[in-house]
Amino acid sequence: MNDSFKMIAKTFFGLEEVLKAELCDLGAQKVECGKRMVSFYGDKGFMYKANLCLRTALKILIPIYSFDASSYDELYDKLYKYDWTKHMGISNTFLFNSVVSGNIFRHSLYVSQKAKDAVVDQFVSNNNNRPNVDLKHPDFRFHIHIRNNKCTLLIDSSGESLHKRGYRLEADIAPINEVLAAGIIYLTGWDKSTDFLDPMCGSGTFLIEACMISSQIPANLNKGEFGFENWKNWDENLFNLIRESKLKKVIKPQINFVGYDISASALQKATKNINEAGLQNIIKIKNQDFFESKNTSDDLFIIINPPYGKRLTGQINDLYKSIGDTLKNNYLDSNAWIISSNFEGIKNIGLKSQTKIKLLNGKLESRLINFPIYKGSKKVR
Ligand SMILES: C[S@@+](CC[C@H](N)C(=O)[O-])C[C@H]1O[C@@H](n2cnc3c(N)ncnc32)[C@H](O)[C@@H]1O
């Protein structure tokens, strides 16, 4: 296709392959995995579709200018010569983010500063006026990626990160990132037709993401504004057509989505978030101690994101041991997955694990571990 262009979808460590699969399913071309990113090709309509639908992408960036620079002055000069009026005018706001590696450029903030100066100076010299920087809600977000002397300028089509789906009004103490939650659900291979239980659901992220996956609700249906809505070539009709066609595919899941939490305040937050996502008729949550609960389903998938509580060593080890005991005694014939960064705690679960996947939850190195619970499930000493 002639109007197809390259795009870069950014993601978290460990989610590259699931993002690649999502992109292939959506119909992306020339999809290639990199480090915390996947590159692909598509046209403007595909860019809209990808932003609307991808669950495991944080941002979709479009490379718009590649050049070599061996000093901060050269970087400034090259960016000063770039025609910024292709994108924005003096009444717009903008922001730069930079990622640098190699020996020449070592200070990403200084790179962003130089880029900002180049933009402002160009506008001032041509118009005697300038667009302003906005750190929170800029109209345009630009990224600069530099590796040694190879520089790429990218424009951000997403605006605010795609994990901000629009449903999370309230977060509990340690909410999991929405993109990471969706990625974890994909990594587990949950088949979308098995009852889904999150017995320590906190603010309800896993339940909402799983229910949206199963209902085929586009991930970013309720997102405030996408970056591309400020672009000169913004085609609202095309975007609405794509949105409508995706909405026609939404279905009502025929399975149960159940969440428990011992904390009433966590449940209040989950309730607000579930309502905001419009899933209150599907997801059922309850103020319940997991350790006093029992499996009521024939076929159950369980995801647990327990407290990590590194400082409460004794208590936390007991909590992880109780998770193992509860699964083994009360949840026979279910398939449990646990995500945690508390490796000592994980050992105390005391069940034989099948798969272990390394992930990063924020800065915390974590493990996503599968514990299939069947009659012969072994306790590990
Ligand atoms: C790390 S948070 C879960 C965060 C959640 N994934 C989210 O996105 O908001 C752990 C949750 O486990 C809950 N919890 C701890 N012990 C519990 C128990 N015995 N039964 C049920 N919930 C429990 C806590 O109240 C807390 O909300």
The ligand as a Tripos MOL2 file, in Angstrom:
@<TRIPOS>MOLECULE
LIG
   27    29     1     0     0
SMALL
NO_CHARGES

@<TRIPOS>ATOM
      1 C1         -1.3640   -5.9540   45.1160 C.3       1 LIG1
      2 S1         -3.0330   -5.6860   45.5810 S.3       1 LIG1
      3 C2         -3.9210   -6.1330   44.1230 C.3       1 LIG1
      4 C3         -3.9460   -5.0060   43.1390 C.3       1 LIG1
      5 C4         -4.8700   -5.2460   41.9800 C.3       1 LIG1
      6 N1         -4.3290   -6.2200   41.0590 N.3       1 LIG1
      7 C5         -5.1660   -3.9430   41.2690 C.2       1 LIG1
      8 O1         -4.8750   -3.8080   40.0700 O.co2     1 LIG1
      9 O2         -5.6450   -2.9940   41.9060 O.co2     1 LIG1
     10 C6         -3.3540   -7.0240   46.6600 C.3       1 LIG1
     11 C7         -4.7710   -7.0540   47.2100 C.3       1 LIG1
     12 O3         -4.9340   -8.2440   47.9660 O.3       1 LIG1
     13 C8         -5.8890   -7.9840   48.9560 C.3       1 LIG1
     14 N2         -5.8350   -9.0850   49.9660 N.ar      1 LIG1
     15 C9         -4.8570   -9.3470   50.8650 C.ar      1 LIG1
     16 N3         -5.1550  -10.4510   51.5880 N.ar      1 LIG1
     17 C10        -6.3490  -10.9130   51.1340 C.ar      1 LIG1
     18 C11        -7.1760  -12.0320   51.4610 C.ar      1 LIG1
     19 N4         -6.8450  -12.8910   52.4250 N.pl3     1 LIG1
     20 N5         -8.3290  -12.2060   50.7720 N.ar      1 LIG1
     21 C12        -8.6940  -11.3400   49.7990 C.ar      1 LIG1
     22 N6         -7.9440  -10.2520   49.4620 N.ar      1 LIG1
     23 C13        -6.7940  -10.0400   50.0990 C.ar      1 LIG1
     24 C14        -5.5040   -6.6170   49.4530 C.3       1 LIG1
     25 O4         -6.5660   -5.9990   50.1420 O.3       1 LIG1
     26 C15        -5.1280   -5.9020   48.1310 C.3       1 LIG1
     27 O5         -6.2250   -5.1890   47.6320 O.3       1 LIG1
@<TRIPOS>BOND
     1     1     2 1
     2     2     3 1
     3     2    10 1
     4     3     4 1
     5     4     5 1
     6     5     6 1
     7     5     7 1
     8     7     8 2
     9     7     9 1
    10    10    11 1
    11    11    12 1
    12    11    26 1
    13    12    13 1
    14    13    14 1
    15    13    24 1
    16    14    15 ar
    17    14    23 ar
    18    15    16 ar
    19    16    17 ar
    20    17    18 ar
    21    17    23 ar
    22    18    19 1
    23    18    20 ar
    24    20    21 ar
    25    21    22 ar
    26    22    23 ar
    27    24    25 1
    28    24    26 1
    29    26    27 1
@<TRIPOS>SUBSTRUCTURE
     1 LIG1         1 GROUP 0 **** ****
